[in-house]
Structure formats: structure tokens, C-alpha cells
């Protein structure tokens, strides 16, 4: 487990704005504190690629601000 793990953004749904994939640092937009903010993002499993426009689920935040994301579960797909 990573040393500076933070769960404050766990469960947030974001939209990919810079492709996320293995060995790359992508970007995801999240609604936080009444606005929208961009966060650097990596795949939670280390191997999945998420294209621009895909909605993803935040698993945790690694300080100072990189989020780790996974595919949005089917039961959340219908929400916009």
C-alpha cells in the first residue's frame, strides 16, 4: 500500500480529459468543492487504458494530487 494514501475522493465519478494508461499520466476532471478540477490520473490496476471522454470511478488519491481510477461499474453507467 502506498504511504500517502488518501480516501477523500474515493467514489467520485470523473471524466477523462487526457488518456489514462499503463506507464502514462493521464488527466481526469472531478467535481470538488462546488467546482471542477483537473487531477493527474493513473489506472488503479496499472494496466487498463481509459480514452478521453470515458467516465471513471476514483479509487483513491495519492498525495499530493494523483488519483487512481477504474472503470465505472455498470450500475452507475446510466447517471450523467
C-alpha positions in Angstrom: 0.0 0.0 0.0 1.2 3.5 -0.8 2.5 5.7 2.0 0.4 8.8 1.4 -2.9 7.2 0.5 -6.0 9.5 0.9 -9.6 8.4 0.5 -11.2 11.9 0.4 -12.0 11.5 -3.3 -12.9 7.8 -3.3 -16.2 7.2 -5.0 -16.2 10.4 -7.1 -17.0 10.0 -10.8 -14.9 11.8 -13.2 -14.5 12.3 -17.0 -11.1 11.5 -18.6 -9.6 14.6 -20.4 -6.2 13.1 -21.1 -5.8 9.4 -21.9 -5.0 7.2 -18.9 -3.0 4.1 -19.4 -0.1 1.9 -18.2 3.1 3.9 -17.9 1.3 7.2 -18.6 0.0 10.0 -16.5 -3.5 11.0 -17.8 -6.0 13.5 -16.5 -9.5 13.4 -15.1 -11.9 16.2 -14.3 -13.7 15.9 -11.0 -16.4 18.0 -9.3 -14.9 19.1 -6.0 -15.7 21.9 -3.5 -18.5 23.3 -5.7 -16.4 23.5 -8.9 -14.5 21.3 -11.3 -10.8 20.5 -11.0 -8.3 18.6 -13.1 -6.3 15.8 -11.5 -3.4 13.7 -12.8 -4.6 10.1 -13.1 -3.3 6.6 -13.4 -5.2 3.3 -13.8 -5.9 1.6 -10.5 -4.9 -1.9 -11.9 -1.8 -0.5 -13.6 -2.8 -1.9 -17.0 -6.1 -0.6 -18.3 -6.4 2.2 -20.7 -9.2 4.8 -20.5 -9.8 7.0 -23.5 -10.7 10.7 -23.5 -14.4 11.2 -22.7 -14.8 8.0 -20.7 -16.3 8.2 -17.2 -14.3 6.6 -14.4 -14.5 5.9 -10.7 -11.9 7.3 -8.3 -10.4 4.6 -6.0 -8.1 6.8 -4.0 -5.9 9.9 -4.1 -2.1 9.6 -3.8 -0.8 12.9 -2.3 -0.2 15.5 -3.4 -2.9 15.0 -6.1 -2.7 12.0 -8.4 -5.9 9.9 -8.5 -6.1 6.2 -9.3 -9.2 5.3 -11.2 -11.1 2.2 -12.5 -13.9 1.6 -15.0 -17.3 2.9 -13.9 -19.4 -0.1 -12.7 -22.5 -0.9 -14.9 -25.0 0.1 -12.2 -23.6 3.7 -12.3 -23.4 4.0 -16.2 -26.9 5.5 -16.6 -26.2 8.5 -14.4 -24.9 11.7 -16.0 
